[in-house]
Amino acid sequence: MGRLDGKLCVITGAGGGMGRVAAEVFTAEGARVCVADVDLGAAEETVGLCAEGSAFAVGVDVADESQVEGIMRAAAERFGGIDVLYNNAGISPSDDASVVDTSVEVWQRVQDVNTKGVFLCCKHGIPYLLERGGGSVINVSSLVALVGAATSQISYTASKGAVLSMSRELAVQFARQGVRVNALCPGPVETPLLMNLYGNDQAALDRRRVHWPQGRLAQPREVVNAALFLASDESSHVTGSTFTVDGGITAAYVTPE
């Protein structure tokens, strides 16, 4: 018996990284998953890694309302409803930098995907959870919503702060209707998104590593394990939480030598 037996899930940004791992883990635990990604080919590759017959792929730009509405409807029609929204899609472009250097166009592109995308997925997904008598919403925020960094990504940081605040608001609004909403706040994770930013720059990596109490990046599965808990009935009394999986970074003042 799996921890998600019978759960009907939508995972955005599931064409790679944590989203792909989540789709594999969730289906192995008994869920059926709509694998959504802006890259349909990548989403289809993810489906090929999932338990047979447990997942299907859809292409979606989460910043486009009609597309988001369409994938939620497609998932509900295919599965008979939706129990879990895992709003994982996000971007962090290299030209998102200091506030004095970041263009308005880059700022807006990040906000459209990271903030508006979560808003749209909740707007068009939560009604399906309500039809089922409740469910779980997992919004991926970040430790940068909780701490500041001199190595700035101003629009990304702002977007993740918005996701955190939005999650709290929704948690309170829908608590008595059986919908739980939690913000998952990972620290640095070894995913293509992060490694493309500074994985080949040893100095940039070392600049950050000194602040990591465990001295290493998280593996995607370590974050997905937290999402698995939040998606399952094991977390039935957990809502409005800032669920931090960061290896102790937000707790640190002076780290080990």
N, C-alpha and C positions, 0 to 999 in steps of 0.2 A: 504493500500500500504506500503510495506516494504522499508527500506532504501537501501537494496541490491537486490531488485527485478531483477531477470534475471542474476545476477552475478554468474559466474562459478569459484569456488575457490578450491585451494589445501591448506590444513593446515597440516603441519608436527608436530609431537609430540602431536597429538590430542587425544591420548589415555588417557590423564588425565590432571590435573592442568589447566593452562590457555588455552591450546590447546583444551581441552574438552569443556570448557566454551565457547570458541570462536566458535566451531562448533555448539553448541546449539544456541548461539545468532545469528550467521550468517544465519542459516537455518530459524530461527524464523523471520528474517528480509527479507526473500525471496530468499536467495542464495541457490545454490546447492553446496555441499561440498564433496570433496574427503578427507576422514578422514584417514590420514597416520600416522603410528606409528610403531616402531620396534616391539611392542607387538600387534600382530594382534587381539588377544582376547580382549585387552583393547580398540582397535579401534572399534571393533564390538559393544562393550558395549556403546561407545560414539554414534554410529549410532542409537542405540536403544533409546537414549535420544533426538535425533533430530526430527524435523518435519518429519512425515511419507513420505517416498519416496524421501526425499531431500538429502540423503547422502549415501555414500557407503564406505566401509573400505578396506584399503590395508595395507599390511605389508611392511615396508621398513627400511633398514639401510641406513641413509642418507650419510654415509661415503662410500657407495658402488655405484660407478657411474652407473653400469648397472641397479641396482635396482631403482635409482633415475630416470634415463631415462625411465624406465618401468612404474613408477607410473604417470609420466607426460603424457606419451603416453596414458595410460589407462584412465586418467581423461579427456584428450582431445577427445578421441574416445567416451567415455560414454556421455559427456556433449555437444560435438560439439565445444569445445575450452576451453581456460582458460582465465579468466579476472583478477584473484587475486591470488598471491602467498603469503602465510603467513608462513614464514620460522621460525618456533617456536621451533623446536627440539633442545635440548641441554642437556648436562650433566654437573654435578659439583660433582665429587666424593670426598669423605672425605679425601682421600690420596693426593689430590691436595692441597698443603700447601705452605710453604715458598720455595723460589727458592733454598735454601740450602738443603731442605729436600725432595723435589719432585723428583721422579725418571723420567728418560727420557721416560720410558714406559707410565707412567701416563700422562706426558706432551703431548705425541703424541696422546694418546687415546682421550684426551679432544680436541686437535686441529683437529683431524680427524672428530669428530662429529660436534663441534661448528663452526669451521672455514671452513673446507673442505665441510661440509654438506651444509652450506649456499651457498658456491661457486657452488657446483654441482646443487643445486636446481635452482639457478639463471641461470646457464649455460644451463640447459635443460628445464627450465620453461619459461624464457623470450621469446624465439622464438615463443611460442604459444601465448603469449600476443601480440607480434608484428603482428601475423597473424590476430588478432582481431582489429588491429588498435590502440592498447595501453592497458593499465591496471595499476594495482597497485601491487607493491612488498613491503611487510612489513617484514623487517628483524629484528628479536628480538636480540637486543644488551643488554645493562645493564648500570645502573649508574656507575658500576665499570670501564666502558670505559672512564669515565669523572673524577673520583676522585680516590685517592689512599686509601689503607686500611692497617693498621698494622696487621689485621687478614687476612693474605694473602691467596689467591687461585691463584697462579701465572699463571697457564695455562688457567684457566677460564677467569681471567682478561685480559690476552693477547688475547685470542680468541674473547672476546667481543669488544676489541679495534679494532681488525681486521675487525669484522663485521661492525662496525661503519664507518671505512674508506672505506671499500668495497662499502657500501651503497651510500656514497657520490660520489664515482667514477662512479658507475652505473647510479646514478641519472643524472649526467651531460652528460654521454655518450648517454643515451636513451631519454633525455628530448624532443627532437624535433620529436621523433617517438611516442610520446604519452604514454610512460611508465614512471610512477612515482615510485620512490624508496625512501623509508624512513626507518630510523632506530628507532625502538621503544625501549626506554631505561627505563625499570621499575626499581624501587627501590625494597626493600625486599617485597616479596609477599607471602601470606599464601598458599603455594602449598606443595605437598608431597616432591618435590625436596628440598626445603628450610627447611622444618620441619624435614626431615631426617638428615640434617646437624647439626642443633642445637636446634630443637624444644623441645627436652627432657633435654636440658642442660640450666637450668635457668640462670646460671652465664654467659654463652655465649650469651644468649638472652639479658640479662641486659646490657652486655658490648656494644651491638649494639644499644639498644633502646635509650640510652642517647643521641645519635646523630640524632634521628628522630624528627623533629619539631612537627609532629602530634602525636608522641608517640605511633604509632601502625603500624602493617603490613598492606599493601594494601590487599584488597580482589581481587581475580582473575577478577571479573567482572569490577572492576575499571580500570584495564589495558586493558581488552578486549573492553571497551567502546572507548578507544583511537584507537584501531585497527579497530573498526567498522567505525569510522570517516575516517581513512586513506584508508579503502577499498571502501568507498562509493564515489559517485561523488561530495559529499560536500567538499572534499579535492582536488578538481581538480587543484588548483594552489599551492599545497603543495608537494614539492619534494626536496630531498636532506636534509631533516630536521632531527635534532636530537630531537625526540619527547619524552620528558622526563616525566615520570609519577612516581614520587618518593616521594610525600608528602613533598617536600621542602628540601630534604636532600642535594642536590647539591647547594642549595642557602644558606645553613646554615654556620655560623661561631660559634656563641654561641647559644645554644638551650635553650628553656624555662626550668625552674627548675621543 
